[in-house]
Amino acid sequence: MRIFVLNGPNLNMLGKRDPAQYGSQTWDDIAQLLIKTFPAHQFAFFQSNHEGEIIEQLHELVHQPEAEGFIGNFGGYTHTSVAIRDALDMLKIPKIEVHLSNIHAREAFRHTSLTAAVCNGLISGFGAQSYVLGVRALEEIHKSNKG
């Protein structure tokens, strides 16, 4: 599978930002974990702290027929961005939203995800393994669509 992984604001600071909440692994560590765990898949990675850049990336992905799956961690935009939600809704490939921390065990404003409603599923609270579980979920969706 060709899987696109998109990270939103502050995820470039993993390893430095509140390790008790987000773990000590960097974003590069997580990307390498995916590549090593799933050598048969091809990954493309993108991170931005800017809402407009995330939207533009989603728009580009809509026109990329080679993309077969999407994993997104929209950071704080998860809870605030109708614009990202609308762009994500245009993407017709299987989509999994992931979060390192359990968003439902945190501040009340983090309990609502605007973006999860237009995804196939949401995985939250397993640290870097949330991304691994996201790929596994995409594999299951891919298998059931073929079968």
Secondary structure, DSSP 8 states (H G I E B T S, - for coil): -EEEEEE-TTGGGTTTS-HHHH-S--HHHHHHHHHHH-TTSEEEEEE-S-HHHHHHHHHHHHT-TT--EEEEE-GGGGGT-HHHHHHHHT--S-EEEEESS-GGGS-GGGS--SSGGGSSEEEESSTTHHHHHHHHHHHHHHHHHH-
